Amino acid sequence: MNAPSSPQAVQCQGLRKHFGEGDARVEVLRGVDFHARLGEMTFLVGPSGCGKTTLISVIAGLLDPSDGDLQVLDSRHAEMKAQERILFRRRNLGFVFQQYNLLPSLTAAENAAVPLIADGMKRSLAVKKATDLLDRLGLGNKASAMPRVLSGGQQQRVALARALVHEPRLIICDEPTAALDHKTGESVMELLATAALAPQRAVIVVTHDNRVYHYAHTIAHMDDGVVVRSESRR
Ligand SMILES: Nc1ncnc2c1ncn2[C@@H]1O[C@H](COP(=O)(O)OP(=O)(O)OP(=O)(O)O)[C@@H](O)[C@H]1O
């Protein structure tokens, strides 16, 4: 069990985000206080439309907050320039999405190698590293397969390899099991819990799937643009 003082990977205070202006203005994040600790899996749950995807997009640096304080790992969002945020994201963040988002014309290993290639690694070395990781995730025999011949669970494992291959310190998963049957979803969560979680890494999972809640160290409940409750599960 992690002590309550485990180092924070993400800290949001009074985080706000609105879209549009005037009559079209929509307040989506309305003063979010949220944190995620290193070495832990933090789940973000809540009704559809409450702002979960917006919050992780802000944490990931894909959207700018309108107001409030955001610290991710050792960096304060407000202190980074746009270009620094792009580099920071590329080096430190890994993403897993509901629909896998694999590139259809690349093999499984090439898909998993994308973050390394984007960071300047020689393609052959990047694909070799990705193949080794796929092997550790139980997909070594599918490294040369195209995504279209893989099952949903296999595609999600490739997506997990792509999220982990550059050894990021923060993994953000948006509904990673929503497109999978329960058994396959469990095995993907099991892999996340074993392969993704590490003392110096934090995993944030947005989910509606209460069947996988037992993997969470902490569950943050969102409603109407704020975190209303944070529940420790361990
Ligand atoms: N670019 C945008 N412009 C205007 N409104 C937006 C935009 N992006 C999101 N919203 C609105 O913000 C609200 C929250 O959306 P968000 O996708 O963050 O919710 P969510 O909790 O992730 O929902 P779900 O569980 O259905 O994925 C919704 O009402 C949505 O319509």
The ligand as an SDF file (V2000), in Angstrom:
LIG
                    3D

 31 33  0  0  0  0  0  0  0  0999 V2000
  -14.9150   21.3860  -28.0880 N   0  0  0  0  0  0  0  0  0  0  0  0
  -16.0390   21.4790  -27.3960 C   0  0  0  0  0  0  0  0  0  0  0  0
  -16.8910   22.5030  -27.6020 N   0  0  0  0  0  0  0  0  0  0  0  0
  -18.0250   22.6230  -26.8830 C   0  0  0  0  0  0  0  0  0  0  0  0
  -18.4180   21.7420  -25.9300 N   0  0  0  0  0  0  0  0  0  0  0  0
  -17.6170   20.7040  -25.6920 C   0  0  0  0  0  0  0  0  0  0  0  0
  -16.3990   20.5070  -26.3960 C   0  0  0  0  0  0  0  0  0  0  0  0
  -15.8030   19.3840  -25.9150 N   0  0  0  0  0  0  0  0  0  0  0  0
  -16.6390   18.8850  -24.9680 C   0  0  0  0  0  0  0  0  0  0  0  0
  -17.7260   19.6850  -24.8400 N   0  0  0  0  0  0  0  0  0  0  0  0
  -18.8380   19.4800  -23.8960 C   0  0  0  0  0  0  0  0  0  0  0  0
  -18.2860   19.2880  -22.6270 O   0  0  0  0  0  0  0  0  0  0  0  0
  -19.0780   18.3890  -21.8740 C   0  0  0  0  0  0  0  0  0  0  0  0
  -18.1930   17.3360  -21.2820 C   0  0  0  0  0  0  0  0  0  0  0  0
  -17.6500   16.5300  -22.3140 O   0  0  0  0  0  0  0  0  0  0  0  0
  -16.6130   15.3610  -21.9920 P   0  0  0  0  0  0  0  0  0  0  0  0
  -16.3910   14.6380  -23.2790 O   0  0  0  0  0  0  0  0  0  0  0  0
  -15.4420   15.8950  -21.2820 O   0  0  0  0  0  0  0  0  0  0  0  0
  -17.4710   14.4500  -20.9970 O   0  0  0  0  0  0  0  0  0  0  0  0
  -17.2370   12.9540  -20.5250 P   0  0  0  0  0  0  0  0  0  0  0  0
  -17.4900   12.9390  -19.0540 O   0  0  0  0  0  0  0  0  0  0  0  0
  -15.9050   12.4700  -20.9810 O   0  0  0  0  0  0  0  0  0  0  0  0
  -18.3910   12.1830  -21.2830 O   0  0  0  0  0  0  0  0  0  0  0  0
  -18.4550   10.6630  -21.8000 P   0  0  0  0  0  0  0  0  0  0  0  0
  -18.4160    9.8180  -20.5650 O   0  0  0  0  0  0  0  0  0  0  0  0
  -19.7650   10.5940  -22.5090 O   0  0  0  0  0  0  0  0  0  0  0  0
  -17.2650   10.4550  -22.7040 O   0  0  0  0  0  0  0  0  0  0  0  0
  -20.1470   17.8410  -22.8130 C   0  0  0  0  0  0  0  0  0  0  0  0
  -21.3440   18.5100  -22.5690 O   0  0  0  0  0  0  0  0  0  0  0  0
  -19.5960   18.1930  -24.1700 C   0  0  0  0  0  0  0  0  0  0  0  0
  -20.6330   18.4200  -25.0860 O   0  0  0  0  0  0  0  0  0  0  0  0
  1  2  1  0
  2  3  1  0
  2  7  2  0
  3  4  2  0
  4  5  1  0
  5  6  2  0
  6  7  1  0
  6 10  1  0
  7  8  1  0
  8  9  2  0
  9 10  1  0
 10 11  1  0
 11 12  1  0
 11 30  1  0
 12 13  1  0
 13 14  1  0
 13 28  1  0
 14 15  1  0
 15 16  1  0
 16 17  2  0
 16 18  1  0
 16 19  1  0
 19 20  1  0
 20 21  2  0
 20 22  1  0
 20 23  1  0
 23 24  1  0
 24 25  2  0
 24 26  1  0
 24 27  1  0
 28 29  1  0
 28 30  1  0
 30 31  1  0
M  END
$$$$
